[in-house]
């Protein structure tokens, strides 16, 4: 990797809020001796190819708890609009001087830092001929390992051109709906794990996450090790009937 690629300021940005419509406060639910979001932060901090981990939350008083948690876990916290996520991300990127954004959501405690590093390496090595890299459009990874990486220039374009509330709230649907307009690349898994849910929207998801986590020796496991445990213990899955909430509808 050239020094030009190494100089790209790449930051993880985790969007987080207490006001989930399906399971309010879920990111503060306990997991082992930690919380859902705390476990996720501790895991992604192990990624070597990023500069900062930033928790992006809202200015609502209820989200003061998220800022406090970020501080306790020694990561940055940035506050912005509750509903305009494009504005929140763009202002955070300007504030931190971010060149490349690794976008994550806060209800994914099993996020793998090695997977983040692999995708960041691919993005940086191919920059500027790549501006959006995703592993969750044509899904092959388990849900809950979703990573989207994009350049600040792409984010600026979305910020300036996307006016509909739907696009501003969900950040990347415009890119996913019109990939031909962007330097868009998919990052496939070696196997199709798309039927597994390792994110939290419903009580059944939380039961699944806690049951699986209880089988792990610590929280340093890789995605491959996680999937091995799941395949050997499919009785731990309590959320087969949960339907993921779509962007629309």
C-alpha positions as CSV (number, residue, x, y, z in Angstrom):
1,X,0.0,0.0,0.0
2,X,1.4,3.4,-1.0
3,X,2.0,6.2,1.5
4,X,-0.9,8.0,-0.3
5,X,-3.2,5.2,0.6
6,X,-1.9,5.1,4.2
7,X,-2.5,8.8,4.6
8,X,-6.3,8.4,4.1
9,X,-8.0,9.2,7.4
10,X,-10.4,6.3,7.8
11,X,-12.8,6.4,10.7
12,X,-15.5,4.0,12.0
13,X,-18.8,5.8,12.6
14,X,-21.4,3.9,14.6
15,X,-24.9,5.4,14.4
16,X,-26.7,5.0,17.7
17,X,-29.8,6.2,19.5
18,X,-31.9,5.1,22.4
19,X,-35.3,5.6,20.6
20,X,-35.5,2.4,18.5
21,X,-39.1,1.9,17.3
22,X,-39.1,-1.8,17.7
23,X,-37.1,-2.3,20.9
24,X,-36.3,1.0,22.7
25,X,-33.0,1.1,24.5
26,X,-31.8,-2.1,23.0
27,X,-28.2,-1.0,22.6
28,X,-27.9,-0.6,26.4
29,X,-29.2,-4.0,27.1
30,X,-26.7,-6.1,29.1
31,X,-24.4,-8.6,27.3
32,X,-22.1,-10.5,29.6
33,X,-20.6,-7.9,31.9
34,X,-21.0,-5.2,29.3
35,X,-23.8,-3.8,27.1
36,X,-24.7,-4.4,23.5
37,X,-23.1,-1.2,22.3
38,X,-20.2,-1.4,24.7
39,X,-19.3,-4.9,23.4
40,X,-19.5,-3.7,19.9
41,X,-17.2,-0.7,20.6
42,X,-14.7,-2.9,22.4
43,X,-14.6,-5.3,19.4
44,X,-14.3,-2.7,16.6
45,X,-11.6,-0.8,18.5
46,X,-9.3,-3.7,17.7
47,X,-9.4,-2.9,14.0
48,X,-5.9,-1.8,12.9
49,X,-6.7,0.1,9.7
50,X,-8.8,2.9,11.2
51,X,-7.9,6.0,13.0
52,X,-11.0,6.9,15.2
53,X,-14.1,5.1,16.4
54,X,-16.9,7.7,16.6
55,X,-20.4,7.1,18.0
56,X,-22.8,9.2,16.1
57,X,-25.9,10.0,18.2
58,X,-28.6,12.7,18.5
59,X,-29.0,15.8,20.5
60,X,-31.9,14.4,22.4
61,X,-31.5,14.2,26.2
62,X,-32.3,10.4,26.1
63,X,-29.1,10.0,24.2
64,X,-26.9,11.5,26.9
65,X,-26.5,8.0,28.1
66,X,-24.9,7.0,24.7
67,X,-22.4,9.9,25.0
68,X,-21.5,8.7,28.5
69,X,-21.0,5.2,27.4
70,X,-18.7,6.3,24.5
71,X,-16.6,8.2,27.0
72,X,-16.3,5.2,29.3
73,X,-15.1,3.1,26.4
74,X,-12.6,5.8,25.4
75,X,-14.0,6.6,22.0
76,X,-15.4,9.8,20.4
77,X,-19.0,10.8,20.5
78,X,-20.6,13.2,18.0
79,X,-24.2,14.6,18.2
80,X,-26.4,15.7,15.4
81,X,-29.8,15.5,13.8
82,X,-32.2,12.8,15.0
83,X,-33.7,12.2,11.5
84,X,-31.3,13.6,9.0
85,X,-28.5,11.0,9.2
86,X,-26.8,12.3,6.1
87,X,-26.3,15.6,7.9
88,X,-25.1,13.9,11.0
89,X,-22.5,11.8,9.1
90,X,-21.4,14.7,6.9
91,X,-20.9,17.1,9.8
92,X,-19.0,14.4,11.7
93,X,-16.7,13.8,8.7
94,X,-16.0,17.5,8.4
95,X,-15.4,17.7,12.2
96,X,-12.9,14.9,12.3
97,X,-11.3,15.5,8.9
98,X,-12.4,12.0,7.8
99,X,-11.5,10.9,4.2
100,X,-13.1,7.4,4.4
101,X,-16.1,6.5,6.5
102,X,-16.8,2.9,7.8
103,X,-20.5,3.0,8.5
104,X,-21.9,0.7,11.2
105,X,-25.1,0.5,13.2
106,X,-25.1,0.1,17.0
107,X,-27.2,-3.1,17.3
108,X,-24.5,-5.4,15.9
109,X,-22.4,-6.6,18.9
110,X,-20.6,-9.4,17.0
111,X,-19.1,-7.0,14.4
112,X,-15.6,-8.4,13.4
113,X,-12.6,-6.1,13.4
114,X,-10.7,-8.4,11.1
115,X,-13.5,-8.1,8.5
116,X,-13.4,-4.3,8.9
117,X,-9.6,-4.3,8.3
118,X,-9.9,-6.6,5.2
119,X,-12.6,-4.3,3.7
120,X,-10.7,-1.1,4.5
121,X,-7.5,-2.5,3.0
122,X,-9.4,-3.3,-0.2
123,X,-11.0,0.1,-0.3
124,X,-7.8,2.0,0.4
125,X,-5.7,0.0,-2.1
126,X,-8.2,0.7,-4.9
127,X,-8.9,4.3,-4.0
128,X,-9.8,6.5,-5.9
129,X,-11.2,4.0,-8.3
130,X,-13.6,2.8,-5.6
131,X,-16.0,5.1,-3.7
132,X,-18.4,2.6,-2.1
133,X,-17.8,-0.9,-0.8
134,X,-20.5,-2.9,0.9
135,X,-20.9,-6.5,2.2
136,X,-24.7,-6.2,2.7
137,X,-26.3,-5.3,-0.6
138,X,-26.3,-8.8,-2.2
139,X,-26.1,-10.3,1.2
140,X,-23.9,-13.3,1.9
141,X,-22.7,-12.4,5.4
142,X,-25.0,-12.9,8.4
143,X,-27.2,-9.9,9.1
144,X,-25.4,-8.0,11.9
145,X,-22.1,-8.0,10.1
146,X,-23.1,-5.1,7.8
147,X,-20.3,-2.8,6.8
148,X,-20.5,0.1,4.3
149,X,-17.4,2.0,3.4
150,X,-17.5,5.2,1.4
151,X,-15.4,8.2,0.6
152,X,-16.1,11.7,2.0
153,X,-16.6,12.9,-1.6
154,X,-19.4,10.4,-2.1
155,X,-20.9,11.5,1.2
156,X,-20.7,15.1,0.1
157,X,-22.5,14.3,-3.1
158,X,-25.3,12.5,-1.3
159,X,-25.5,15.4,1.2
160,X,-25.9,17.9,-1.5
161,X,-28.1,16.0,-4.0
162,X,-30.4,13.9,-1.9
163,X,-33.4,15.9,-0.7
164,X,-36.1,13.3,0.1
165,X,-36.4,12.5,3.9
166,X,-36.1,8.8,3.1
167,X,-32.7,9.2,1.5
168,X,-31.5,11.5,4.2
169,X,-32.6,9.3,7.1
170,X,-31.1,6.0,5.7
171,X,-27.9,7.5,4.2
172,X,-27.1,5.0,1.5
173,X,-30.3,3.7,-0.3
174,X,-29.7,6.1,-3.2
175,X,-26.3,4.4,-3.8
176,X,-27.8,1.0,-3.5
177,X,-30.7,1.9,-5.9
178,X,-28.5,3.5,-8.5
179,X,-25.1,1.7,-8.3
180,X,-24.3,2.5,-11.9
181,X,-23.9,6.2,-10.8
182,X,-21.1,5.3,-8.5
183,X,-17.8,3.3,-8.3
184,X,-19.8,0.6,-6.4
185,X,-18.3,-2.7,-5.3
186,X,-19.6,-5.7,-3.4
187,X,-17.5,-7.7,-0.8
188,X,-18.8,-11.3,-0.9
189,X,-18.5,-13.9,1.8
190,X,-17.0,-17.3,1.1
191,X,-20.3,-18.9,2.0
192,X,-23.9,-17.8,2.1
193,X,-24.8,-17.0,5.7
194,X,-27.6,-14.6,4.8
195,X,-30.3,-16.5,6.6
196,X,-28.6,-15.9,10.1
197,X,-29.7,-12.9,12.2
198,X,-27.0,-11.5,14.5
199,X,-28.5,-8.1,15.0
200,X,-31.2,-6.9,17.5
201,X,-34.6,-5.7,16.5
202,X,-36.8,-7.9,18.6
203,X,-36.7,-9.8,21.9
204,X,-36.1,-13.0,20.1
205,X,-32.9,-11.4,18.6
206,X,-31.7,-10.4,22.0
207,X,-32.3,-13.9,23.3
208,X,-30.3,-15.3,20.4
209,X,-27.4,-12.9,20.9
210,X,-27.1,-13.6,24.6
211,X,-27.4,-17.4,24.1
212,X,-24.6,-17.4,21.6
213,X,-22.4,-15.0,23.6
214,X,-22.6,-17.3,26.6
215,X,-20.9,-20.0,24.5
216,X,-17.9,-17.8,23.7
217,X,-14.8,-17.8,25.9
218,X,-14.3,-14.0,25.5
219,X,-15.2,-11.3,23.0
220,X,-12.2,-11.7,20.7
221,X,-13.7,-14.3,18.5
222,X,-13.6,-13.9,14.7
223,X,-16.6,-14.1,12.3
224,X,-15.4,-17.5,11.2
225,X,-15.2,-18.8,14.8
226,X,-18.6,-17.3,15.5
227,X,-20.2,-19.1,12.6
228,X,-18.6,-22.4,13.6
229,X,-20.2,-22.1,17.1
230,X,-23.6,-21.3,15.5
231,X,-23.5,-24.1,13.1
232,X,-22.6,-26.5,15.8
233,X,-25.3,-25.2,18.1
234,X,-28.2,-24.1,16.0
235,X,-30.6,-24.7,18.9
236,X,-29.3,-21.3,20.2
237,X,-31.1,-19.5,17.4
238,X,-34.4,-18.1,18.8
239,X,-35.1,-15.6,16.0
240,X,-35.8,-17.6,12.8
241,X,-39.3,-16.0,12.5
242,X,-38.2,-12.4,12.8
243,X,-38.6,-10.4,9.7
244,X,-36.1,-7.6,9.3
245,X,-37.6,-4.1,9.1
246,X,-37.2,-2.7,5.6
247,X,-36.2,0.9,4.8
248,X,-39.7,1.5,3.4
249,X,-43.0,0.1,4.5
